[in-house]
């Protein structure tokens, strides 16, 4: 382990020796105001940013922040957040995750759907009631000005759930009297995507009146996913019970796989009058409910089985930025979540059913017990439903005392209530009103920006108080500090260091999907919510930036630790001499995850002549760490249990090495882009178990992907594009959809897909 740390520091020191020309677009920390920074192009370039400090963050920010610009989105033909994140360093992004969460991504070793805060225009869009943010093509990615991705814990500014980082989707405001955007995309598997948007703007010397509407529709008839009956692919433990019953649908010894369709839709609008603005987004998504799960447990045979939801976000803003010294912003917001009315899962026999049969019906033949469970509790279609409503208000302000010192402050209050999605429950189970999850919290933050000569620093702190229906240990005041410092060696390079924390309150989804079965009460499964400890994440980082006329470099080392981390486990207990089996999520003081890593990003532009321009981007990541959790050991002779700490010397589903290389060639009206990805071998464990080193440890193979895109600008206002993803038709596994027993360890991803696209814009 010491050799790895020495190697990381050596690579970082080599990066410090790079030098280059002064970047004329660079702005010093002393000019750190909202209006000082003008947008430029490129993932590593400096643009106007708000995510780093809630007001402004320049190239001198002590925190790692990458921006995907509108130009990047157009060139790569991006229509989903997952496609955008796949361009960035240190992020695994996969189209196929699960029916519950849709697409999935891993962000610095943590599950991004669960541990990243996703915002539209600085406002949270992830409902508190869900386990992970469901993702498809429903977000308004085609209409954004930029996507800002802040790496590392950011609770000081953004509150709970910002453990891995913050993704802020900034929409484009109208700047001309009339703006029109249209995009049509068609591809394999009958893929269809349509994006329409128009804006009007009327500005006077005193105020601006603008109004815009957008609509998005996307569908695909199938997902072109590789499946087989190979046990290594399905990776469902061959429980002895499976010898007695064919518990999945087969035809000629083959598992039946129907089409696995996807559909996303969204509509929204923006209105601004002077300092007031109103934003509205209604986003829907649906995927096949079996995606990411084993066909032994959930049926793939019916294309009508789906899970989907509608997320509605409405917010009003007042912004005062006419005063050069004092900035003020107030945000009132509403967030609604509803599963689709007909959402359902067709269960065959989840593993919880096998445990129930073995535990509760051991006095009858096992095959009869399983068939009984299939027909009474765990078999057939079951409707799934969940809903929530949230409201919040936030006030932010900044006062610039001098070119050396400014102070930012904010307060936030939120309330939410809703019904979680419960996967396994008795048919007659109904959630009582007093059991309905709710929360309310209020917080405040204070942050100062200080600069003196070549040094600049950010010092901030957040105080959070939360109350929820479980009245757990999360109902305490929480103190979240963060600070960072930048040393500007010259106009072209600087060094940075920072420390930050985050505080994550577990979603009610985890509590209501932790199941308890008692040996003396056949078929009774209790959905009593589990009490959790809040997760706390700490991050320490050092980095270096260098910017030249035609090149950019960003390299950093980081160390992240999450305490009280949540893991899915199988635990036995004894209560009054009765054997109890708990299948679900647990955490305690021994559960934690440690992540160490190096992140390297380099951009180089080369203009051969006026007509031929080349741009290359290289992103390298090296990550290692360990995870620990506790499991219960049962002595069947005297029905006694004791807890044992287990430590695994790797990060679940995280490759040690990750390489992304992007080539871009521009010739007159033509452009050619090739994206390469190399992912190293990944180790994973099936579930938190003391036997993980033997039966539960699995290694997923490394893989290489290549995506190709050709653009031709047919006129001043239109572009024609052809793209092909996974050109080599590589069969590879993505991130596991869930830690639950029924999730596929090898989660297959789409094979080769092609698309044609026509884009029209008038701005």
Number of C-alpha atoms within 10 A of each C-alpha: 7 6 7 14 13 10 12 17 14 11 15 19 13 9 19 17 8 12 14 15 14 16 17 11 15 18 17 16 25 17 13 23 20 17 11 12 20 13 14 14 14 19 23 23 20 23 24 21 26 17 25 21 21 18 19 18 23 24 24 24 24 27 28 23 23 22 23 24 22 21 15 17 21 16 17 22 25 17 25 19 23 20 19 19 22 17 23 20 21 27 22 26 23 22 21 27 27 26 24 26 27 28 25 26 27 22 23 24 25 22 22 25 24 25 23 29 28 22 19 19 18 17 22 18 23 23 23 26 26 25 20 22 22 25 27 25 28 27 25 25 23 26 25 19 18 23 27 24 24 22 21 30 32 32 29 28 27 25 24 22 25 28 33 29 26 29 26 23 25 23 18 16 19 23 15 14 13 16 17 16 19 19 20 17 20 19 17 17 16 13 20 19 21 20 23 19 20 20 23 18 18 15 14 8 5 6 12 16 18 22 19 21 16 21 21 24 18 22 20 21 16 18 22 18 17 15 15 11 12 8 10 13 17 21 20 20 16 9 10 9 17 15 11 13 12 12 22 19 17 12 7 6 8 11 18 15 16 14 18 23 21 22 21 23 23 22 21 19 18 20 20 21 15 15 15 16 18 18 18 17 23 21 22 25 26 28 30 29 28 27 28 28 28 25 27 23 24 27 29 28 19 16 18 19 24 25 27 27 22 20 22 21 23 19 19 18 19 18 16 15 15 10 9 11 13 16 19 19 19 18 19 19 21 21 23 20 26 19 21 19 13 15 21 22 24 22 24 25 25 22 20 19 21 20 17 23 25 18 20 19 20 13 10 11 12 20 15 14 20 26 18 14 20 18 12 13 17 27 23 16 15 19 15 20 20 18 20 21 19 21 18 19 18 19 17 20 19 22 17 18 11 11 15 16 18 20 18 21 20 20 18 20 18 18 18 21 19 22 23 25 20 18 15 21 18 14 10 5 9 9 11 7 8 8 13 14 23 21 18 18 18 19 22 20 23 20 22 19 23 19 21 13 10 15 17 23 23 22 17 22 20 25 18 23 16 21 18 19 15 19 12 16 15 21 19 12 15 15 17 24 22 23 21 21 23 24 20 20 12 11 18 19 25 23 22 23 22 23 22 24 27 31 26 21 19 23 19 27 22 24 21 23 23 23 22 20 23 21 19 14 12 14 19 16 19 18 20 13 17 18 18 23 19 21 24 20 27 21 23 20 22 22 24 24 24 27 28 19 14 15 20 24 24 23 24 25 22 20 19 24 19 24 21 21 26 22 22 21 24 19 21 22 20 16 10 6 12 13 18 18 20 19 21 22 24 26 21 17 12 17 21 22 25 21 20 22 23 25 21 22 22 20 22 15 15 13 13 9 8 8 11 14 16 16 18 18 22 18 22 18 22 20 23 20 21 16 21 20 26 23 19 18 16 17 11 9 6 9 14 16 16 12 13 14 12 17 18 18 12 22 22 20 23 26 23 18 19 22 18 23 20 18 15 18 17 18 14 11 12 17 19 20 19 19 21 17 19 17 19 18 16 20 18 21 22 25 18 24 21 18 12 17 11 9 12 16 14 19 13 17 14 15 14 16 18 18 20 18 21 21 23 18 16 15 10 9 12 16 20 18 23 19 21 19 19 20 15 13 13 16 17 19 22 22 29 24 26 21 18 21 22 24 25 27 29 25 26 25 23 21 17 17 18 18 18 19 19 20 20 17 16 13 13
